[in-house]
Amino acid sequence: MVVFDKPHALADVPMHYCPGCTHGIIHRLVAEAIDELGIEGRTIGIAPVGCSVFAYNYFNCDMIEAAHGRAPAIATGVKRADPENHVVFTYQGDGDLASIGMAETVHAAARNENITVIFVNNAIYGMTGGQMAPTSLVGQVTQTSPYGRDPQHCGYPIRVCEMLAQLEGPEYLERVTVNNVKNIRKAKAAIKKAFQNQLDGKGFSLVEVVSSCPTNWGMTPQAALKWIDEKMLPQYPLGVYKDRSAEQGETK
Ligand SMILES: Cc1ncc(C[n+]2csc(CCOP(=O)(O)OP(=O)(O)O)c2C)c(N)n1
């Protein structure tokens, strides 16, 4: 019998997420990375405003709650306060990271802050009831685009990894998803690498996780996972958008 032990870094409490929401999977992957790297005692997570606002209840490491979008600024301060000992990650939705917090994201990346950013892109504002996000797809029906997102009126979705890859600063940018087992394994590897980079002093590492929101997408959990493949991934292709050490031929 295969026993799937809960990672120690994940608190033993029920999560509040909707059925089929992938925040829980991503929490687990972050906790597994913390366990495997043996860094729970010196890790500090920065929780966002959004559905994952209660992330501070779900991780056993120290956590700080940020004002909406400001997690990279807080992470910068916490990391710089004790760069040798603190391991700092932010956990943010697309409304938090790419809308109200876009400035903090871009400047932390440009400064190559030695932090780890977990960016959960579900193409909608989940917590507040399903308003359009900067990452909502063209044609996507949301509470604030009831006839579908019209670029004439609402502009185009923002591809965060591609945009940040234009900067000289960031060390590592990868987009993954968690809609099947194979993709979950790849997501785990990317998240662990984003923490390892910080331990190696390499700098700003962001993993974008294309995620689901069955409740606000108005779908069953199964249909939402399919929608990721059919609609989200053509707009948000998976892959590594920047890996400076690999580009420079480093083989760590
Ligand atoms: C300063 C401020 N503005 C607006 C809000 C309302 N608000 C709460 S969560 C949220 C967006 C959350 O969406 P996202 O970051 O995509 O995360 P999700 O809930 O989808 O996981 C907004 C706009 C707020 N709490 N504070």
PDBQT file of the ligand as one rigid body, heavy atoms in Angstrom, charges set to zero:
ROOT
HETATM    1  C1  LIG A 301      -6.341  47.186  -1.304  1.00  0.00    +0.000 C 
HETATM    2  C2  LIG A 301      -7.349  46.141  -1.662  1.00  0.00    +0.000 A 
HETATM    3  N1  LIG A 301      -8.002  46.215  -2.848  1.00  0.00    +0.000 NA
HETATM    4  C3  LIG A 301      -8.900  45.279  -3.198  1.00  0.00    +0.000 A 
HETATM    5  C4  LIG A 301      -9.176  44.241  -2.363  1.00  0.00    +0.000 A 
HETATM    6  C5  LIG A 301     -10.220  43.226  -2.765  1.00  0.00    +0.000 C 
HETATM    7  N2  LIG A 301      -9.622  41.960  -3.156  1.00  0.00    +0.000 N 
HETATM    8  C6  LIG A 301      -9.489  40.935  -2.291  1.00  0.00    +0.000 A 
HETATM    9  S1  LIG A 301      -8.854  39.565  -3.002  1.00  0.00    +0.000 SA
HETATM   10  C7  LIG A 301      -8.771  40.310  -4.505  1.00  0.00    +0.000 A 
HETATM   11  C8  LIG A 301      -8.272  39.597  -5.739  1.00  0.00    +0.000 C 
HETATM   12  C9  LIG A 301      -7.858  38.193  -5.511  1.00  0.00    +0.000 C 
HETATM   13  O1  LIG A 301      -7.588  37.543  -6.710  1.00  0.00    +0.000 OA
HETATM   14  P1  LIG A 301      -6.283  36.731  -6.955  1.00  0.00    +0.000 P 
HETATM   15  O2  LIG A 301      -5.085  37.465  -6.485  1.00  0.00    +0.000 OA
HETATM   16  O3  LIG A 301      -6.269  36.367  -8.405  1.00  0.00    +0.000 OA
HETATM   17  O4  LIG A 301      -6.375  35.446  -6.036  1.00  0.00    +0.000 OA
HETATM   18  P2  LIG A 301      -7.458  34.275  -5.974  1.00  0.00    +0.000 P 
HETATM   19  O5  LIG A 301      -8.485  34.755  -4.980  1.00  0.00    +0.000 OA
HETATM   20  O6  LIG A 301      -8.011  34.059  -7.349  1.00  0.00    +0.000 OA
HETATM   21  O7  LIG A 301      -6.676  33.093  -5.488  1.00  0.00    +0.000 OA
HETATM   22  C10 LIG A 301      -9.234  41.627  -4.432  1.00  0.00    +0.000 A 
HETATM   23  C11 LIG A 301      -9.306  42.545  -5.582  1.00  0.00    +0.000 C 
HETATM   24  C12 LIG A 301      -8.487  44.189  -1.131  1.00  0.00    +0.000 A 
HETATM   25  N3  LIG A 301      -8.698  43.208  -0.255  1.00  0.00    +0.000 N 
HETATM   26  N4  LIG A 301      -7.585  45.143  -0.812  1.00  0.00    +0.000 NA
ENDROOT
TORSDOF 0
